[in-house]
């Protein structure tokens, strides 16, 4: 948790430093001399709204995931499979040094699983009924290890922080651009924002939002590689490779809700370019595990 707090402080410090640099550059070049308004309220507004949505989403992530997928938490195992699932996650959580996650099963024919939760010690690991039917136990164990690794790495928290920082930048700079354009069009005669401001903000939010999405997706793909490596340690590299190969044999995209696609092992829709994918290609993930295992 100390690492997560440090990361939070550093990311916010980075925002303040970059905003300060941007402010200095714009003022020193004279671009902002004729703009009669302060950017401090905007900076505060941007931070509050930029991080607000991400933090709220993080805090309610388990609640939303359970209801979005219909996941049933295993409080009292009813059969051998449920008992094995709980005991496997418990063992892996102890190895990873985190508190026991909630373990759940959700009804779906696809092979998938996900982990979510507000902190590494308050997480949820859920598997689809299709995964339990379609994989051997050693493969399911590797998938569980992958999800436990996500929780142990604090990926849910880190992703929220990254998203919050980027949201802050998009909100702030889109409005800075809007004011510059509006000031240039009105030549300083307007006492309030005009049509130029609103159109500029709209366009800037789209462009900056796309750039921010590229960064979030790149981080999402990187954490999948890291969770694969964690699964190799908690289970075994051959088992994780076999699980990925099994996933690669199944066509189609994830049927998880769009807001949760990044948390599934299979991944979500990738759009028209691989840069927008939440998960790396399975072939690349297998290749990395094979290289790390010396195969």
C-alpha positions as a LaTeX table, in Angstrom:
\begin{tabular}{lrrr}
\hline
Residue & $x$ (\AA) & $y$ (\AA) & $z$ (\AA) \\
\hline
Unk1 & 0.00 & 0.00 & 0.00 \\
Unk2 & 2.90 & 2.37 & 0.71 \\
Unk3 & 4.02 & 1.92 & $-2.89$ \\
Unk4 & 0.55 & 2.80 & $-4.17$ \\
Unk5 & 0.43 & 5.93 & $-1.99$ \\
Unk6 & 3.88 & 6.94 & $-3.23$ \\
Unk7 & 2.76 & 6.39 & $-6.81$ \\
Unk8 & $-0.32$ & 8.52 & $-6.19$ \\
Unk9 & 1.80 & 11.36 & $-4.78$ \\
Unk10 & 4.33 & 11.14 & $-7.61$ \\
Unk11 & 1.68 & 11.16 & $-10.33$ \\
Unk12 & $-0.01$ & 14.17 & $-8.81$ \\
Unk13 & 3.35 & 15.88 & $-8.41$ \\
Unk14 & 4.05 & 15.16 & $-12.07$ \\
Unk15 & 0.75 & 16.81 & $-13.01$ \\
Unk16 & 1.58 & 19.92 & $-10.98$ \\
Unk17 & 5.11 & 20.14 & $-12.39$ \\
Unk18 & 3.98 & 19.76 & $-15.99$ \\
Unk19 & 1.14 & 22.23 & $-15.52$ \\
Unk20 & 3.59 & 24.70 & $-13.98$ \\
Unk21 & 6.00 & 24.25 & $-16.91$ \\
Unk22 & 3.18 & 24.70 & $-19.41$ \\
Unk23 & 2.01 & 27.82 & $-17.59$ \\
Unk24 & 5.52 & 29.29 & $-17.57$ \\
Unk25 & 6.05 & 28.61 & $-21.27$ \\
Unk26 & 2.71 & 30.09 & $-22.27$ \\
Unk27 & 3.23 & 33.18 & $-20.12$ \\
Unk28 & 6.85 & 33.72 & $-21.16$ \\
Unk29 & 5.94 & 33.56 & $-24.84$ \\
Unk30 & 3.17 & 36.11 & $-24.33$ \\
Unk31 & 0.41 & 33.79 & $-25.48$ \\
Unk32 & $-1.62$ & 34.24 & $-22.31$ \\
Unk33 & $-1.01$ & 37.96 & $-21.73$ \\
Unk34 & $-4.39$ & 39.06 & $-23.07$ \\
Unk35 & $-6.42$ & 36.33 & $-21.37$ \\
Unk36 & $-8.05$ & 37.80 & $-18.30$ \\
Unk37 & $-8.68$ & 34.74 & $-16.15$ \\
Unk38 & $-6.84$ & 32.56 & $-13.68$ \\
Unk39 & $-5.91$ & 28.96 & $-14.32$ \\
Unk40 & $-5.78$ & 27.94 & $-10.66$ \\
Unk41 & $-9.55$ & 27.25 & $-10.38$ \\
Unk42 & $-9.36$ & 25.33 & $-13.65$ \\
Unk43 & $-6.44$ & 23.25 & $-12.37$ \\
Unk44 & $-8.38$ & 22.40 & $-9.19$ \\
Unk45 & $-11.50$ & 21.64 & $-11.23$ \\
Unk46 & $-9.48$ & 19.39 & $-13.56$ \\
Unk47 & $-7.89$ & 17.42 & $-10.72$ \\
Unk48 & $-11.18$ & 16.94 & $-8.88$ \\
Unk49 & $-13.08$ & 15.79 & $-11.93$ \\
Unk50 & $-10.13$ & 13.97 & $-13.49$ \\
Unk51 & $-9.50$ & 11.81 & $-10.46$ \\
Unk52 & $-13.06$ & 11.84 & $-9.14$ \\
Unk53 & $-14.48$ & 9.51 & $-11.75$ \\
Unk54 & $-11.54$ & 7.12 & $-11.60$ \\
Unk55 & $-11.55$ & 6.88 & $-7.81$ \\
Unk56 & $-15.32$ & 6.38 & $-7.61$ \\
Unk57 & $-15.11$ & 3.67 & $-10.29$ \\
Unk58 & $-12.32$ & 1.97 & $-8.35$ \\
Unk59 & $-14.22$ & 2.06 & $-5.04$ \\
Unk60 & $-17.36$ & 0.49 & $-6.53$ \\
Unk61 & $-15.50$ & $-1.86$ & $-8.91$ \\
Unk62 & $-16.33$ & $-5.09$ & $-7.08$ \\
Unk63 & $-19.98$ & $-4.15$ & $-6.65$ \\
Unk64 & $-20.30$ & $-3.21$ & $-10.33$ \\
Unk65 & $-18.45$ & $-6.35$ & $-11.50$ \\
Unk66 & $-20.70$ & $-8.68$ & $-9.52$ \\
Unk67 & $-23.86$ & $-7.12$ & $-10.91$ \\
Unk68 & $-22.61$ & $-6.67$ & $-14.45$ \\
Unk69 & $-21.65$ & $-10.35$ & $-14.78$ \\
Unk70 & $-24.04$ & $-11.91$ & $-12.27$ \\
Unk71 & $-21.02$ & $-13.36$ & $-10.46$ \\
Unk72 & $-21.83$ & $-15.54$ & $-7.46$ \\
Unk73 & $-19.31$ & $-15.28$ & $-4.62$ \\
Unk74 & $-18.39$ & $-18.64$ & $-3.12$ \\
Unk75 & $-18.89$ & $-18.16$ & 0.61 \\
Unk76 & $-19.50$ & $-21.82$ & 1.39 \\
Unk77 & $-18.20$ & $-24.22$ & $-1.29$ \\
Unk78 & $-20.99$ & $-26.53$ & $-2.45$ \\
Unk79 & $-18.93$ & $-29.05$ & $-4.42$ \\
Unk80 & $-15.38$ & $-30.23$ & $-5.12$ \\
Unk81 & $-14.84$ & $-27.69$ & $-7.90$ \\
Unk82 & $-15.80$ & $-24.74$ & $-5.71$ \\
Unk83 & $-13.69$ & $-26.08$ & $-2.85$ \\
Unk84 & $-10.71$ & $-26.46$ & $-5.20$ \\
Unk85 & $-11.18$ & $-22.93$ & $-6.56$ \\
Unk86 & $-11.22$ & $-21.35$ & $-3.10$ \\
Unk87 & $-8.28$ & $-23.37$ & $-1.80$ \\
Unk88 & $-6.22$ & $-22.64$ & $-4.94$ \\
Unk89 & $-6.81$ & $-18.88$ & $-4.75$ \\
Unk90 & $-6.09$ & $-18.94$ & $-1.02$ \\
Unk91 & $-2.75$ & $-20.68$ & $-1.57$ \\
Unk92 & $-1.77$ & $-18.35$ & $-4.39$ \\
Unk93 & $-2.78$ & $-15.26$ & $-2.40$ \\
Unk94 & $-0.55$ & $-16.40$ & 0.47 \\
Unk95 & 2.33 & $-16.90$ & $-1.97$ \\
Unk96 & 1.75 & $-13.43$ & $-3.42$ \\
Unk97 & 1.53 & $-11.84$ & 0.02 \\
Unk98 & $-2.00$ & $-10.44$ & $-0.22$ \\
Unk99 & $-5.23$ & $-10.95$ & 1.70 \\
Unk100 & $-7.60$ & $-13.64$ & 0.49 \\
Unk101 & $-9.67$ & $-12.29$ & $-2.44$ \\
Unk102 & $-13.34$ & $-13.03$ & $-2.85$ \\
Unk103 & $-13.76$ & $-15.94$ & $-5.27$ \\
Unk104 & $-16.72$ & $-16.03$ & $-7.64$ \\
Unk105 & $-18.14$ & $-17.86$ & $-10.63$ \\
Unk106 & $-20.22$ & $-16.18$ & $-13.34$ \\
Unk107 & $-22.28$ & $-17.87$ & $-16.02$ \\
Unk108 & $-20.77$ & $-17.50$ & $-19.49$ \\
Unk109 & $-19.94$ & $-19.92$ & $-22.27$ \\
Unk110 & $-16.66$ & $-18.14$ & $-23.09$ \\
Unk111 & $-13.31$ & $-18.94$ & $-21.50$ \\
Unk112 & $-12.53$ & $-15.92$ & $-19.35$ \\
Unk113 & $-11.74$ & $-14.66$ & $-15.86$ \\
Unk114 & $-11.12$ & $-11.30$ & $-14.25$ \\
Unk115 & $-9.85$ & $-9.62$ & $-11.11$ \\
Unk116 & $-10.95$ & $-6.28$ & $-9.72$ \\
Unk117 & $-11.23$ & $-4.42$ & $-6.44$ \\
Unk118 & $-10.30$ & $-1.12$ & $-4.74$ \\
Unk119 & $-7.04$ & $-2.40$ & $-3.21$ \\
Unk120 & $-4.71$ & $-5.38$ & $-3.48$ \\
Unk121 & $-6.07$ & $-6.65$ & $-0.15$ \\
Unk122 & $-9.71$ & $-6.18$ & $-1.07$ \\
Unk123 & $-10.05$ & $-7.85$ & $-4.44$ \\
Unk124 & $-12.35$ & $-10.16$ & $-6.34$ \\
Unk125 & $-11.24$ & $-13.04$ & $-8.57$ \\
Unk126 & $-13.95$ & $-14.46$ & $-10.79$ \\
Unk127 & $-13.96$ & $-17.19$ & $-13.42$ \\
Unk128 & $-16.54$ & $-18.05$ & $-16.05$ \\
Unk129 & $-18.38$ & $-21.35$ & $-16.00$ \\
Unk130 & $-17.15$ & $-21.84$ & $-19.57$ \\
Unk131 & $-13.54$ & $-21.63$ & $-18.43$ \\
Unk132 & $-14.12$ & $-24.29$ & $-15.79$ \\
Unk133 & $-15.64$ & $-26.59$ & $-18.42$ \\
Unk134 & $-13.19$ & $-25.82$ & $-21.22$ \\
Unk135 & $-9.81$ & $-25.99$ & $-19.46$ \\
Unk136 & $-7.88$ & $-28.60$ & $-17.56$ \\
Unk137 & $-7.31$ & $-27.90$ & $-13.88$ \\
Unk138 & $-3.65$ & $-26.99$ & $-14.29$ \\
Unk139 & $-4.68$ & $-24.45$ & $-16.94$ \\
Unk140 & $-7.41$ & $-23.01$ & $-14.70$ \\
Unk141 & $-4.85$ & $-22.80$ & $-11.90$ \\
Unk142 & $-2.58$ & $-20.74$ & $-14.16$ \\
Unk143 & $-5.46$ & $-18.42$ & $-15.07$ \\
Unk144 & $-6.25$ & $-17.97$ & $-11.37$ \\
Unk145 & $-2.57$ & $-17.20$ & $-10.75$ \\
Unk146 & $-2.70$ & $-14.58$ & $-13.51$ \\
Unk147 & $-5.66$ & $-12.86$ & $-11.84$ \\
Unk148 & $-4.14$ & $-13.10$ & $-8.36$ \\
Unk149 & $-1.01$ & $-11.49$ & $-9.82$ \\
Unk150 & $-3.13$ & $-8.60$ & $-11.08$ \\
Unk151 & $-4.39$ & $-8.08$ & $-7.54$ \\
Unk152 & $-0.91$ & $-8.48$ & $-6.01$ \\
Unk153 & 0.56 & $-5.98$ & $-8.49$ \\
Unk154 & $-2.10$ & $-3.44$ & $-7.54$ \\
Unk155 & $-3.05$ & $-3.12$ & $-11.19$ \\
Unk156 & $-6.58$ & $-1.90$ & $-10.49$ \\
Unk157 & $-5.29$ & 0.96 & $-8.34$ \\
Unk158 & $-2.49$ & 1.85 & $-10.72$ \\
Unk159 & $-4.82$ & 1.88 & $-13.73$ \\
Unk160 & $-7.17$ & 4.23 & $-11.87$ \\
Unk161 & $-4.24$ & 6.56 & $-11.08$ \\
Unk162 & $-3.04$ & 6.54 & $-14.68$ \\
Unk163 & $-6.56$ & 7.23 & $-15.92$ \\
Unk164 & $-7.00$ & 10.01 & $-13.36$ \\
Unk165 & $-3.79$ & 11.76 & $-14.40$ \\
Unk166 & $-4.72$ & 11.58 & $-18.07$ \\
Unk167 & $-8.27$ & 12.75 & $-17.41$ \\
Unk168 & $-6.82$ & 15.75 & $-15.58$ \\
Unk169 & $-4.61$ & 16.66 & $-18.52$ \\
Unk170 & $-7.46$ & 16.30 & $-21.02$ \\
Unk171 & $-9.83$ & 18.49 & $-18.99$ \\
Unk172 & $-7.21$ & 21.16 & $-18.28$ \\
Unk173 & $-5.52$ & 21.52 & $-21.64$ \\
Unk174 & $-8.71$ & 21.29 & $-23.69$ \\
Unk175 & $-10.01$ & 24.34 & $-21.82$ \\
Unk176 & $-6.68$ & 26.16 & $-22.10$ \\
Unk177 & $-6.81$ & 25.61 & $-25.87$ \\
Unk178 & $-10.42$ & 26.74 & $-25.90$ \\
Unk179 & $-9.58$ & 30.01 & $-24.17$ \\
Unk180 & $-6.62$ & 30.70 & $-26.46$ \\
Unk181 & $-8.73$ & 30.13 & $-29.59$ \\
Unk182 & $-11.65$ & 32.11 & $-28.20$ \\
Unk183 & $-9.35$ & 34.98 & $-27.22$ \\
Unk184 & $-7.80$ & 35.05 & $-30.68$ \\
Unk185 & $-11.21$ & 35.09 & $-32.40$ \\
Unk186 & $-12.72$ & 37.77 & $-30.19$ \\
Unk187 & $-9.48$ & 39.79 & $-30.01$ \\
Unk188 & $-10.04$ & 40.28 & $-26.30$ \\
Unk189 & $-13.39$ & 42.07 & $-26.76$ \\
Unk190 & $-15.55$ & 39.28 & $-25.39$ \\
Unk191 & $-16.22$ & 39.21 & $-21.65$ \\
Unk192 & $-17.19$ & 35.57 & $-21.58$ \\
Unk193 & $-16.57$ & 32.37 & $-23.52$ \\
Unk194 & $-17.98$ & 32.37 & $-27.00$ \\
Unk195 & $-18.70$ & 29.74 & $-29.63$ \\
Unk196 & $-14.99$ & 29.46 & $-30.40$ \\
Unk197 & $-14.33$ & 28.31 & $-26.84$ \\
Unk198 & $-16.98$ & 25.59 & $-26.85$ \\
Unk199 & $-16.08$ & 24.25 & $-30.29$ \\
Unk200 & $-12.36$ & 24.25 & $-29.47$ \\
Unk201 & $-12.91$ & 22.46 & $-26.16$ \\
Unk202 & $-15.08$ & 19.86 & $-27.88$ \\
Unk203 & $-12.48$ & 19.13 & $-30.58$ \\
Unk204 & $-9.54$ & 19.25 & $-28.14$ \\
Unk205 & $-11.23$ & 16.81 & $-25.75$ \\
Unk206 & $-11.73$ & 14.33 & $-28.61$ \\
Unk207 & $-8.13$ & 14.60 & $-29.85$ \\
Unk208 & $-6.54$ & 14.59 & $-26.39$ \\
Unk209 & $-8.93$ & 11.85 & $-25.27$ \\
Unk210 & $-7.74$ & 9.62 & $-28.11$ \\
Unk211 & $-4.11$ & 10.24 & $-27.17$ \\
Unk212 & $-4.91$ & 9.49 & $-23.53$ \\
Unk213 & $-6.64$ & 6.25 & $-24.55$ \\
Unk214 & $-3.50$ & 5.15 & $-26.39$ \\
Unk215 & $-1.49$ & 5.59 & $-23.19$ \\
Unk216 & $-4.04$ & 3.73 & $-21.06$ \\
Unk217 & $-4.19$ & 0.85 & $-23.53$ \\
Unk218 & $-0.38$ & 0.64 & $-23.66$ \\
Unk219 & $-0.29$ & 0.40 & $-19.87$ \\
Unk220 & $-3.05$ & $-2.21$ & $-19.91$ \\
Unk221 & $-1.08$ & $-4.38$ & $-22.33$ \\
Unk222 & 2.10 & $-4.01$ & $-20.25$ \\
Unk223 & 0.35 & $-5.17$ & $-17.08$ \\
Unk224 & $-0.89$ & $-8.28$ & $-18.89$ \\
Unk225 & 2.71 & $-9.29$ & $-19.60$ \\
Unk226 & 3.53 & $-8.70$ & $-15.95$ \\
Unk227 & 0.55 & $-10.76$ & $-14.75$ \\
Unk228 & 1.57 & $-13.58$ & $-17.11$ \\
Unk229 & 5.02 & $-13.57$ & $-15.51$ \\
Unk230 & 3.38 & $-13.66$ & $-12.09$ \\
Unk231 & 1.27 & $-16.63$ & $-13.14$ \\
Unk232 & 4.43 & $-18.44$ & $-14.25$ \\
Unk233 & 5.84 & $-17.97$ & $-10.74$ \\
Unk234 & 2.68 & $-18.87$ & $-8.81$ \\
Unk235 & 1.69 & $-21.81$ & $-11.04$ \\
Unk236 & 4.15 & $-22.63$ & $-13.82$ \\
Unk237 & 5.20 & $-21.24$ & $-17.19$ \\
Unk238 & 4.11 & $-24.39$ & $-19.10$ \\
Unk239 & 0.65 & $-24.24$ & $-17.49$ \\
Unk240 & 0.23 & $-20.55$ & $-18.34$ \\
Unk241 & 1.42 & $-21.15$ & $-21.90$ \\
Unk242 & $-1.06$ & $-24.02$ & $-22.24$ \\
Unk243 & $-3.87$ & $-21.80$ & $-20.91$ \\
Unk244 & $-3.03$ & $-19.05$ & $-23.40$ \\
Unk245 & $-2.85$ & $-21.57$ & $-26.23$ \\
Unk246 & $-6.30$ & $-22.79$ & $-25.26$ \\
Unk247 & $-7.58$ & $-19.20$ & $-25.29$ \\
Unk248 & $-5.98$ & $-18.68$ & $-28.71$ \\
Unk249 & $-7.99$ & $-21.55$ & $-30.13$ \\
Unk250 & $-11.26$ & $-19.79$ & $-29.29$ \\
Unk251 & $-12.43$ & $-17.19$ & $-31.79$ \\
Unk252 & $-14.33$ & $-14.04$ & $-30.96$ \\
Unk253 & $-13.90$ & $-11.19$ & $-28.52$ \\
Unk254 & $-14.62$ & $-11.03$ & $-24.82$ \\
Unk255 & $-18.26$ & $-10.80$ & $-23.77$ \\
Unk256 & $-17.37$ & $-8.94$ & $-20.59$ \\
Unk257 & $-18.93$ & $-5.46$ & $-20.31$ \\
Unk258 & $-16.83$ & $-2.79$ & $-22.02$ \\
Unk259 & $-15.95$ & $-1.18$ & $-18.68$ \\
Unk260 & $-14.42$ & $-4.46$ & $-17.50$ \\
Unk261 & $-12.78$ & $-5.70$ & $-20.70$ \\
Unk262 & $-9.30$ & $-4.66$ & $-19.55$ \\
Unk263 & $-9.62$ & $-6.85$ & $-16.45$ \\
Unk264 & $-10.39$ & $-10.11$ & $-18.25$ \\
Unk265 & $-7.66$ & $-12.56$ & $-19.19$ \\
Unk266 & $-8.97$ & $-12.86$ & $-22.73$ \\
Unk267 & $-9.32$ & $-9.16$ & $-23.42$ \\
Unk268 & $-11.84$ & $-6.91$ & $-25.04$ \\
Unk269 & $-12.51$ & $-5.47$ & $-28.45$ \\
Unk270 & $-9.48$ & $-3.90$ & $-29.98$ \\
Unk271 & $-10.95$ & $-1.38$ & $-32.39$ \\
Unk272 & $-9.40$ & $-0.85$ & $-35.80$ \\
Unk273 & $-5.76$ & $-0.84$ & $-34.64$ \\
Unk274 & $-3.76$ & $-2.93$ & $-32.22$ \\
Unk275 & $-2.77$ & 0.27 & $-30.39$ \\
Unk276 & $-6.29$ & 0.39 & $-28.98$ \\
Unk277 & $-6.28$ & $-3.16$ & $-27.64$ \\
Unk278 & $-6.50$ & $-3.78$ & $-23.90$ \\
Unk279 & $-4.49$ & $-7.01$ & $-24.24$ \\
Unk280 & $-1.43$ & $-7.95$ & $-26.30$ \\
Unk281 & $-1.78$ & $-10.66$ & $-28.97$ \\
Unk282 & $-1.79$ & $-14.09$ & $-27.35$ \\
Unk283 & 1.08 & $-15.16$ & $-29.60$ \\
Unk284 & 3.26 & $-12.39$ & $-28.15$ \\
Unk285 & 2.33 & $-13.34$ & $-24.60$ \\
Unk286 & 3.22 & $-16.97$ & $-25.26$ \\
Unk287 & 6.50 & $-15.96$ & $-26.90$ \\
Unk288 & 7.53 & $-13.89$ & $-23.88$ \\
Unk289 & 6.77 & $-16.72$ & $-21.48$ \\
Unk290 & 8.71 & $-19.16$ & $-23.62$ \\
Unk291 & 11.72 & $-16.83$ & $-23.70$ \\
Unk292 & 11.64 & $-16.28$ & $-19.95$ \\
Unk293 & 11.37 & $-20.04$ & $-19.40$ \\
Unk294 & 14.35 & $-20.64$ & $-21.73$ \\
Unk295 & 12.35 & $-22.54$ & $-24.32$ \\
\hline
\end{tabular}
